[in-house]
Amino acid sequence: TYTAIQLVLRKLLRILQALTLGLVFERHSVKRPIHMDSTTSWFPWLSAEAKWRCRPLRGHVNEDQAKLLIKALHWNDKSAVLRHISELATAHGRGVQDDLLNQHVTQEVIKCFMNGTKTVQGAAAQALATLCKGHDMNCRKVLDGFGTGWFKRHLMEHASRLMCGGNAEQVFGVVSLLRELALEKASEMLHLHHQKTITEIVKFIPNWSRRSRVPTSTAVVFLEMLPKMFSVFNTLALCGGAEFCHKLHKANLTAVLLELVAGHSQVQQMHQEPTTYSTAKSTAGSAQGHEAVVNSALALLTCMMSQVPAQRLDFEEMKGVQWLLRLLNDEILPLNSSVQGTIVKLLTVAASSSPKIAESVQHHGLATIKKLLMRYLCSWLEVPSGSSMVAYSSSAFPLSPAPCSPEVVGPLLQLFTVVAPSCSTRDMLADGGLQLLEAALRGGLANVEQDGHKVATAAAQALLRLSCNADSPLDPTLCGGTTISLMAELVDLACERTPITTVTDGQIVHGGVCAQGFLSKVLDTKLRRGEVSKAEVLSCSLLPKLAKLLCRSTEAVLVAANVPKAQYLTPVGSKRPAPVPDVCCAGHAYLAHKQVEPDMQVAVPLVLQLLTEFSQEFDTLQVLRAFKMEATLGRLALWQETKPLAARLLIAEAELEYQPYHLYGKGMLQAAVLRAVQLDPRPFDEKGVSAAKLLKLSAHQLKTWLGLDPTEISRVVLIQEANQMFGALDKMSRKVDGCIVLDDLQRYLVRTYNMREENAESFSRKTFDQMQVDPRAPASFLDFVKVFACLKAELEENTAECRATKRCRR
């Protein structure tokens, strides 16, 4: 009896203790019994876990809840508490992250990550990863918690030790934490990655890859972890540049990545065709996981290849080109389009920086490139009847992917462009190469809203490079009407996308400038071969389009050419440089990329060279003057690549009207003179009256031959009198050059009209103001004839006043 009473009293005591400790926090607890004992079986809400497990109110954790979490990290199951913290941060986001940081919970989690057992450290790493996701201050807290001082532990060395001896969950948590820290604090993390630590981490990757390909319960964990590790390296490589990529190269990461891509591609092939529904359901995620691993590994390899020249040598020695081309050409292994695009980008980077690799790609992979282009562009092909491509396009790929896919076709065309200089144009255009480029243009222009402009721009780049191949003249097949019409359509689209307000506008203008250069090359070649005349070119619609785009794309060209910022005016009182007109910030970033400038260096001089051909003759030069390109040519004269051609055109246009009137001919300049005195140029054009002939016609001939009325005859006489006076003014400088200056008019007035010098000077300045010519600049006959009627009337009036004054004096 005594024993029974004693047991009952003990139970009552336990109940009272539980009520005292846990009832206060009953409203914050999750009412779920865990590890029941004799007390909690009666009162399930009084379990040990219920004391620290909290439910945030309105997305925030209060101070009492935070204290319970800290206390639980000292006395309870730490792994469970850390998992609960990770769940809170994942579910409630920024508010809970801020509260846990401000109430010192994050600091306690860092202590668990530094000093706990392996299981606790893995859970703490995962909790810190969720706390640091998109949260700058939590990342700063973690980095400050470790530091780099003498008495502080090194973060990367600690992470490397955990990766070496930990289980899958622990390693996954560490890698997740490193990824979040790299995304938020790339520059700080860059300094923590020493060569020794990088080499140790790279050695773990083959083991993780093997464990991810073995059908075990932890395979999925390693499969998700590999892309995160590659993301860490990729982020730091983009931030650290060549220096960090060189560290990765010394750690032998190239060979590891190539072996990894080979292994995971084979495993992905095994998961492509599941036999049953349950197999499909279990392997779908695995196939996507292997694809993500391959894609991230290739992206990291591409970044390394673009930064470290020695990387290309290793890539070449390992026969990486042949292996990747074999992977693209394998019909048994249908790769995802994103993976194909990443492989092609890697080949493009390697080929663009190494002529030997470019030759290898051209020798082994040109047929593969055309084959893939055929697969994605078959619905946009217009193949002539009887061509061998008809049967090939209809039977080779019965189940074609979505046409004009920018993520694959764009990189393929860029690789096609890079390979072009390593072989002849005829080889590149053989086997339907030109038809594929036309299909890319056609499909890209038809799907501009679905990123088709990227495909069209890449096709225009390829055609521009092929047309400018230094080893061979322009191939006649490139001068076809279909190609010219498609490129002209791209030029029209580029004119519509100025000013540049988005990245898309910048990309379209880039493609338009490439098309502009190609069309200029084609027209110039046809003129030199005698296939067309200058009159035919002037009468077609291409030349005005080229001039229009040249004027509208000037600022984009100068941005791509990296013209010094000092050329752009800075507002008074502003410390920042003025924004470039007509180009937004995003468009500026795209155009300033190093891959855009080479196209501008080739295309724009071709346009100016074509226009220069038309500046040799007087009549054709008048047509160019109608395009009003003076301001554009002045801006292009700031760029060294276009300065000579732009200056030559400016001088030619400047010399057009600065010549004696009888040399004006019977073109647009003569028409401008006639309009200046309010005469209709059509009767003079019909009779073929030139400027020299107009000066010899009498009033009788003007009436009988041209049919002019007395008013019109008086206006022609006005032109003749203006030419007579202009000739006298031109002779004042003892050199007849077709222009006059302020001093010429002043001396003429003093000598001929006996004016005082001060009156002659003021009268001359007034006349130049009426001509709208700067007093320091020369004036042409066209400027002079516009004000000659007023000038003549004022001189006659002044002469009459002087005569009247003399009579009065007498």
DRENPAKOL-65178 format. One record per residue (C-alpha): residue in one letter; x, y, z. Coordinates in steps of 0.2 Angstrom, whole numbers, plus 5000, padded with zeros to 4 digits. Layout:
aXYZ;...
This chain:
t500050005000;y501450125004;t502350084988;a500650114978;i500450284987;q502250334983;l501950294964;v500350394964;l501250544972;r502650534960;k501450544946;l500550694953;l502150784955;r502650754937;i500950814932;l501150974942;q502951004935;a502350984918;l500951104920;t502051234928;l503351224914;g502251194898;l500551264901;v501151444899;f501751404881;e500251294876;r499551424863;h501251424854;s501451234853;v501051114839;k499850984848;r500650824841;p501250694854;i503050624851;h503950504863;m502450474874;d502750424893;s501550404907;t501250584909;t501150644891;s499950494887;w498750584898;f499150764892;p499850754874;w500150944872;l501450934886;s502750834876;a504550894877;e504550944859;a503051054862;k504051174873;w505151234859;r504151204843;c503351364838;r502151434825;p502551604820;l501151734822;r500951844806;g502551784799;h503651834814;v504451744828;n504251834845;e505651844858;d504851704870;q504851584855;a506651624850;k507251604868;l506451434868;l507351384852;i508951434860;k508651344875;a508151184865;l509751194856;h510651174872;w509651034880;n508550944868;d508850854851;k509850984842;s509550904825;a507650904827;v507751094832;l508851134818;r507751054806;h506251144813;i507251314811;s507551264793;e505751234790;l505251404798;a506451494787;t505851404771;a504051424775;h503951604781;g505451684772;r506151854776;g505251894791;v505751744801;q507551764794;d507651934801;d506851884818;l508051744820;l509551844816;n509051994828;q508651874842;h510251784841;v509651614835;t510751624819;q512251644831;e511751484840;v511551384824;i513251444818;k513951374835;c513151204831;f513851204814;m515651234821;n515651124836;g514250994835;t514250814830;k514250764812;t512350744812;v512150904820;q513350994809;g512450934794;a510750994800;a511551154805;a512251184788;q510551154780;a509751274793;l511051404789;a510751384770;t508951424772;l509351564784;c510651634771;k509551614756;g509351794749;h509751864766;d511351974765;m511552004784;n511351814789;c512751784776;r513851914784;k513451844801;v514051674795;l515651744787;d516051844803;g515751694814;f517151604806;g518251744800;t520051724794;g521051774810;w522351674820;f521151614833;k519651584821;r519251434811;h519351444792;l517651424784;m518251324768;e519451214778;h517951164790;a516851134775;s518151024767;r518350924783;l516450894784;m516350844765;c517750724768;g517050614782;g515150654782;n513650564775;a512550624761;e511450734771;q512850824779;v513850854763;f512250914755;g511951034769;v513751104767;v513651124748;s511951214750;l512751334762;l514251364751;r513051404736;e512051524746;l513551614752;a514351624735;l512751694727;e512651834741;k514451864745;a515451814730;s516951934733;e517151884751;m517051694747;l518251714733;h519651764745;l519251604756;h519551484741;h521351434742;q522251314730;k522351174743;t520551184748;i519951194729;t521051044725;e520250944740;i518450984735;v518850934717;k519450764722;f517750734730;i516750764714;p517150594706;n516550504721;w514950604722;s514650564704;r514850384706;r513750374721;s512450474712;r512450344698;v512250194709;p510350154713;t510350184732;s509350294743;t510650424744;a510950444725;v509550574723;v510450684736;f512150674727;l511250704711;e510550874718;m512150914726;l513250914710;p512451054701;k512451164717;m514351134719;f514651174700;s513551334703;v514751384717;f516251364706;n515351454691;t514851604702;l516551624709;a517351604692;l516251744685;c516751854699;g518551804700;g518951794682;a520551714675;e521351704692;f520051594700;c519851494684;h521751454684;k521551384702;l520151264695;h521351224680;k522751174692;a521551064702;n521250964686;l519451004685;t519350994666;a519650804666;v518450784680;l517050874671;l517350784655;e517250614663;l515750664673;v514850724658;a515150564649;g514550454664;h512950554667;s512550564648;q512550374648;v511550354663;q510250484656;q510150374640;m509650224651;h508250334659;q507550394642;e506350254639;p505550174655;t504650014652;t503250034664;y502250174672;s503050144689;t504750144681;a504350304672;k503750384688;s505350334697;t506550374684;a505850544677;g506650644691;s508250544689;a508350584671;q508050774674;g509350764688;h510750694677;e510250824663;a510550964676;v512250884681;v512750884663;n512151054659;s512951134674;a514651044671;l514651104653;a514251284658;l515651284671;l516851214658;t516351344646;c516751484658;m518451404662;m518851394644;s518451574640;q519651634654;v521151514654;p522151494638;a523051334646;q521251254648;r521151244629;l522751144627;d522051014640;f520451014631;e521250984614;e522450844621;m520950754629;k520050764612;g518650854619;v518050914602;q517850744595;w517050684611;l515750824612;l515350814593;r515150624595;l513950664609;l512950784598;n512950664583;d512350514593;e510550474587;i510350344601;l510550474614;p509250614611;l509950754622;n508850894628;s508951054618;s509651154633;v511051024634;q511451034616;g511451224617;t512751214631;i513851094622;v513851204606;k514251354617;l515751264624;l516351224607;t516051404601;v517151474615;a518551344612;a518551374593;s518451564594;s520051564605;s521051434596;p521251414577;k521751234579;i520151194588;a519151284575;e519951184561;s519551024571;v517751074573;q517651114555;h518450954550;h517450834561;g515850934565;l515351044550;a514150904545;t513450884562;i513151074564;k512151064547;k511250914553;l510650994569;l510151154560;m509151044548;r508250964563;y507751134570;l507451234554;c506651104543;s504951184544;w505651354538;l506651284523;e506151324505;v507251194496;p507251204476;s506351054468;g507650914464;s508850964477;s509550824488;m508950914503;v507150874499;a507250694504;y508450724518;s507350854526;s505750754525;s506350584530;a507850614542;f506850684556;p505050644556;l504750704573;s505650874573;p505750984588;a504951154589;p505651254575;c506851404577;s507251354595;p508451504600;e509251404614;v510051284601;v509951374584;g510751534590;p512351444597;l512451334582;l512451484570;q513751564581;l514851404580;f514551404561;t515151584561;v516651554571;v517151404560;a516851504544;p518651584542;s519451414544;c518751344527;s518151414510;t516451494508;r516051364495;d516251224508;m515251314521;l513751344509;a513851174501;d512551034506;g511251164509;g512151284520;l511451444512;q509651374513;l509951344531;l510451524534;e508951584524;a507851474535;a508551544551;l508251724544;r506551674539;g506051584555;g506851714566;l505951864558;a504351774559;n504551734578;v505351894585;e504151894600;q504751724605;d506651774604;g506751734586;h507751894584;k509251804592;v509151674578;a509051804564;t510551904572;a511551754572;a511151714554;a511551884549;q513251874558;a513651714548;l513151784531;l514251944535;r515751834539;l515551724524;s515351884513;c517051954520;n518051794519;a519851864514;d520351704506;s519051704493;p517951834483;l516151854486;d515251694481;p513851724468;t512651614478;l512651744492;c511951874479;g510251794477;g508651884478;t507951784493;t509451814504;i509452004499;s507652024503;l507751934520;m509252044525;a508352204519;e506852154530;l508052134545;v508752314541;d506952374541;l506552294558;a508152374565;c507652544559;e505952524569;r506852474585;t507852634587;p508052714599;i508652564609;t507552544625;t507752364629;v509052224626;t507952154612;d508152314603;g510052314605;q510052134598;i508952174583;v510052334579;h511552224580;g510852104568;g510252244557;v512052324556;c512652154551;a511352144537;q511852314532;g513652274530;f513152114520;l512052214508;s513352344506;k514652214502;v513452134489;l513052294480;d514852354480;t515352184472;k514052194459;l514552374455;r516352314453;r515852164442;g514752274431;e513252174435;v512252334440;s512552514436;k512552664448;a510952724441;e510052554445;v510752554463;l510152734466;s508452694459;c508152544470;s507552554488;l509152474496;l510252624497;p509052734506;k508752594519;l510652574522;a510852764524;k509352774536;l509952634547;l511752704547;c510952874554;r509852784567;s511152664573;t512652784575;e512552794594;a512452604595;v513952584584;l514952704595;v514452614611;a515052444603;a516652524597;n516952584614;v517252764609;p517952864624;k516652924636;a517353104635;q516553124618;y514853124627;l514453294635;t514253304653;p512953414661;v513553574669;g513753544688;s513553354687;k514853234693;r514253084683;p514453064664;a512953104654;p511952944648;v512252894630;p510752964620;d509652834611;v510352684621;c509652624637;c510752544651;a510352364647;g510552394628;h512252484632;a512852324642;y512452214627;l513252324614;a514752344625;h515052154625;k516752104616;q515751994604;v514852144596;e516252254592;p517052144578;d515452144568;m515352334569;q517152354564;v516752254548;a514952314544;v515052504546;p516552534535;l515752424521;v514252544521;l515352694521;q516452624507;l514852594496;l514352774499;t516052834495;e515852754478;f514352874474;s515353024480;q516453024465;e515253094453;f514253254455;d512553194451;t512653044462;l513353144476;q511853254476;v510853094480;l511853064495;r511653244501;a509753214501;f510053084515;k510653214527;m512053114535;e513153264540;a512853244559;t513053054557;l514653064548;g515353194561;r514953064575;l515752924565;a517353024562;l517653004581;w517952814578;q519652774571;e518952624561;t517752744551;k518652914553;p519552914535;l517952864526;a516752974536;a517953124534;r518053094515;l516153084513;l516053244524;i517253334512;a516453274497;e514753334503;a515453504509;e516253534492;l514653494483;e513853664483;y515553764486;q515953784468;p515453914454;y513653904449;h513953864431;l514653694437;y513053644447;g512453544432;k510653494431;g510353394446;m509653414463;l510753564467;q510153664452;a508353614457;a508753684474;v509353854466;l507753864456;r506653834472;a507553964481;v506854094469;q505154014469;l505353934452;d504653754447;p506153644442;r505053534431;p505153644414;f506953654416;d507253474419;e506153424404;k507153534392;g508853484401;v509353654406;s510953654416;a511553794426;a512853844413;k511453854400;l510253944411;l511554094412;k511554114393;l509654114390;s508854274385;a507154334390;h506554294373;q507154114374;l506454094391;k504754154385;t504654054368;w505653904372;l505253864390;g503553954390;l503854064406;d502754204411;p503554384415;t503654344433;e504554184431;i505754274418;s506154404431;r506654274443;v507754184431;v508554354427;l508754374446;i509854214446;q510854284432;e511154444441;a511554354457;n512854244448;q513654404441;m513754484458;f514354324467;g515754304454;a516354484458;l516354434476;d517254274473;k518654364464;m518954484479;s520054344487;r520954324470;k520454144469;v518854084461;d518253934472;g516353954472;c516254024490;i516354194498;v516754254516;l516254404526;d517854504521;d517454484503;l515754564504;q516454704515;r517854744503;y516654734488;l515354854496;v516754984500;r517554974483;t515954964472;y514655064483;n515855174491;m515255124509;r516155174524;e517055024532;e515955024548;n514355024538;a515054894526;e515454784541;s513754794549;f512954774532;s513954614528;r513554534545;k511754574543;t511854484526;f512654334533;d511354324547;q510054324533;m510954184524;q510954084541;v512854064539;d514154084553;p515154244550;r516754144551;a516154014538;p516054024519;a514454044510;s513953964494;f513054024479;l511453924485;d511554024501;f511854194492;v510454174480;k509154154493;v509454324500;f509954414484;a508354494481;c508354584498;l510154624496;k509854704479;a508454804486;e509354864501;l510854914490;e509855014478;e508955104492;n510655144500;t511255204484;a509755314481;e509855394498;c511755434495;r511255524479;a509955624487;t511055674501;k512355734489;r511055834480;c510555914496;r512355964500;r512556034483;
